[in-house]
Amino acid sequence: MRLIGLELTNFRQHKSTEIQFPSGLTGILGENGSGKSTILEAIAWVLYGNQKGVARGDVDSLIWRQAPGKSAASVMLKFAFGDRHYQIKRSQSSSRGTVDLQQDGRTIANSNKAVAEKLTEIIGMSHTEFFNSYFTGQKDLSFLGSIKGATERERFIAKMLGYEKITAAQGEAGKAGSIRSDRRNQQRQVDRLEGSRGDLDKIKAQITFQQTELEAAQSSSEAVTVVLMSALEQKQALEPQLTELEQKRDRHVELDKQQQIKTAALTKLTQQIDRLGQEQVRRREAVGKYDRLSQALQNYDQIKAQHNHLSELKQAATRRNDLSVRLPKLRAEITELKQNLDRLDQVESRLAKTKQAIAHFQQELETTEAEIRTQTRSWQEQQANLRAQITSEQKNLRNITKQKNVIVQAGHDGICPTCERPLQAEYDTVVGNFASQVVHLESHIKEWQQQLSAIDAPPPSLQQSQQQQLQLKQDYQNEQRLEQQLTADLAKRQLWQKAQDEKQAEVTNVTAQIAAIPSGFDAQTHTQLEQQLQQLEPQREEFLRLANAPQQLQDINAQLSELTQEKAQVETAIAELNDQIQLLKFDPAAYAQVKQAIATASQELEAARIAQIEAKAKVENTQKMLELAQQQEVEFHRRDAEYQKAKQELILLDELDSAFTELRQYLTEQIRPQLAESASIFLTQLTDGRYDAIEIDPKYNILVLDHGDPKPVISGGEEDIVNLCLRLAISQMITERSGQPFSLLILDEVFGSLDQGRRENVIGLLHSLEQQFEQVLIISHIEAIKEGVNQAIRLEFDPQEQCSKLVSA
C-alpha cells in the first residue's frame, strides 16, 4: 500500500489541509497540539470509519469547532495498492455520514458496509490487524502488550503471517467446504450406508418363502378357471330363450300402451262432443237476441254525432270566459314589474365599479402581506443565526476552559493530553494558547448577545406594514359586502325582466286565443240529445257484446262435425289393437321363470370371475414380492460396495486432517525463533552492538540478551527500541512470506524516550529498510530529526483562526 495524497476539511483542528506523500523517509513535524497525530487519525478514520477504537471521542468531536452550523468533517485519501489506484472520501455531519470508494476513477462502493467489505478484500486486513501491523500510533509500540494471553498473541502473529489459511482449509469451527467439514459429512455418509444395507440372511429367507407362496397361488388360479368355464356354458344355454321371451314382452307392453292411449282419447272426445252440444244451444239463443237489438239501434250513430258537436261548442264557450278574466290580471302584473325595473336601473354600473375597487384592495393587500412575510423571515433568521452562534461558542468555551483547568491544576510537571509527556518548558505556551482562545470566545459571545437583545422587538418598518395590512383588510371587507348586495339586486332585476317579457307574451297569446274560439252553442238541443243517448246506451253495450255470436255458432257446428268423425276412427283402432294382443300369446309366468334361471347363472358366473381375479392378483402380488426380495439382494451388494468405498475415503480424510494439524503446529513453532532472530539483527544495529539478541519465551514475553547474558530490567527508551525491533521484524516476515511488499510504515512519536544517538540509529535503520518499505512516515515533535529524513512536512496551530496549518512541505 502506498499513500498518494490526503485532504482534510473541518476535521478536528484542521480547517483545510492538503498533503502529498512522496516516496522515501518523510517526517511530519510540529509542536504538541499542532495536529500531527490527527493526520494519522484521519487516515485511520477515512479507511475504517466510526468503528470502535478508530477515532477518539464522539461524532460531533470530529467537526472543527469553528465550522459554520451544519458543516461536516470530511477526509479524502488517495492511495495505490498493487497496480490499482484508489480514492476514498468520508464525510460526517452531526446527523449523518457518507462514504465513497473509487477504483481507477470508478465508484465501487458507497455505503459503510460495502466500503468496509471492499477495503478488507483489497488490503486483506481488518482495522485492528492493519493498525497492529503497519500503523504504529502514540503509545502503541508495545503492540503485543495489548493482546492478552500467549495463545491469542501466537494466533494474532500467525494470522498476520497467513497461517490462518491452513486453519481455514482444515476447517476450524466446522466451516463448510473444509477438510473437517468433509470428514464429518463423510462419517455421516459411512454411518448412513452401513445402516441402509439391510440383513442379507433375512433377504434370502424372504426369497424362499415367496417362491413357495407363488406355487400355491398358481395352483389355486387354475382350479378357479375350471369353475368359471362351467358357469359360463350354463348361462349361454339359457340366453336364447330369454331373448325370445323379452321380444314378446316388449311387443305386448307396446300394444297395451297404445290401447290405453286410444281409450283415453275416446273418453276425451266423448266429453268434448257433450260440452259443444250444450254450447251450441246457448249460441243459437244469443244470435236471436242480436238480431232484435240491431233493429232498435238504427238511429244511434246520428244522435251521437250531433251530441259530440254541441259538446265541443260548450267547451269553447267556457274557455272564452276563463281567458277574458285572465287578461286584466296580466296587464296589472306587467305594470308592477316595470316599476321595480325602473327602481334598479343603475345596478350594473355600480357593481362594475365595486369589483374594480375590490381588485385594487386585493392587490394592495397581497403586496403588503408579501412585504410582511419577507421582513418577518429576515428578522427571525437574524435571531436564529445569533442564537446558534452563541450556543456553539458557549460549547467551545466550556471545552477549552475544561482543558485549560486540567493543565493548570497539573502544573509544569503535568502530562500533555496529546503525547502524554511532561509539559515542562511548553507549559506557559500551552496555557497561553488556551487563555487567548477563552478571551476570543467570550468576546464573540458577548457581542452576539448584545446584537440579539437589540433585535428582540419587531422592527418599526414591520409594525407599520402590519398596521397598513389591518386597514386594507377593513376596506376590502366593506367592498365585498357591497358587492354581495349589488349582485343580489342584479339577480332580482334579471328575474323581473324575464317575468315581464313572459307576461307580455302571455297577453298576446290570450288575445289571439279569444279571437280564434268558435260560437253557436245551443244548450237546450244539447240536453235533449244527452237524454236520448242515456236511454239507448244499455242496449248499445249489449249489442256490442253479442256482435261475435253468429260467427261463434258457425265455429261450434264445424267442431262438432270433426269430433264425431274422429271418435269413430278411435273406436276402430281400439278393436284392432285388442286383436293383435290376443294373437301374441305372451306368458308372463314363463318369462319370469327363465329370467330367474339366468340371474342365478349370472351370480354363479360373477362369483367365479371374482375368485379368478383374486387368484390372479395373488399370483401377481406374490410374483412382485419375490422380485422385490431378489432386488433387495442386488441392492444389498450395491450399497455394500458404496459403504466400503466411503470407508476408504473417510480413512484418507482422517490422514489428511492429521497432516494439516502437524503442518500448522510445525509452522507455529517456527514463529518465535524466526521473530527473535530478525528482531535481534535490528536490535544490534539500533544499540550499536550493546545488545545483540532477543529471546521470546513460550508465553511471548520478551527477554533482551547483553552478550549472551539476560537483562531482566531495561529502561523505557530501551523498551521502545525492543518493541520497534519486533514491529520491524514482523513486517519483514510478512514481506518474505507474502511475495508482495508492504510498502507503507507509519511511526507516531516513537523517539520520545530515545537519546540523540539512538534516534540517529533508528533513522539510519529506517533508511536501510527503504527497499522493503517504499514509504516510511515519522510523526514527531522533535525538530532534530528533520536533518535525517528525505522530506519534512511541518504543521503549526494558528491561535487566531483556531486551526492547524501546513507551513512547509
Secondary structure as UniProt FT lines:
FT   STRAND          2..11
FT   TURN            12..13
FT   STRAND          14..20
FT   STRAND          24..29
FT   TURN            32..33
FT   HELIX           36..48
FT   TURN            49..50
FT   TURN            52..54
FT   HELIX           60..62
FT   TURN            65..66
FT   TURN            69..70
FT   STRAND          73..81
FT   TURN            82..83
FT   STRAND          84..92
FT   STRAND          97..103
FT   TURN            104..105
FT   STRAND          106..109
FT   HELIX           112..123
FT   HELIX           127..134
FT   STRAND          135..136
FT   TURN            138..139
FT   HELIX           144..146
FT   HELIX           150..160
FT   TURN            161..163
FT   HELIX           164..170
FT   HELIX           172..174
FT   TURN            176..177
FT   HELIX           179..196
FT   HELIX           200..296
FT   TURN            297..299
FT   HELIX           300..343
FT   TURN            344..346
FT   HELIX           347..410
FT   TURN            412..413
FT   TURN            417..419
FT   HELIX           424..426
FT   HELIX           427..454
FT   HELIX           460..516
FT   HELIX           523..545
FT   TURN            546..548
FT   HELIX           549..584
FT   HELIX           588..686
FT   TURN            687..689
FT   STRAND          693..696
FT   TURN            698..699
FT   STRAND          702..706
FT   TURN            707..708
FT   STRAND          709..711
FT   HELIX           716..738
FT   STRAND          744..748
FT   TURN            752..753
FT   HELIX           756..768
FT   TURN            769..772
FT   STRAND          775..780
FT   HELIX           783..788
FT   STRAND          791..798
FT   TURN            799..802
FT   STRAND          803..808
//
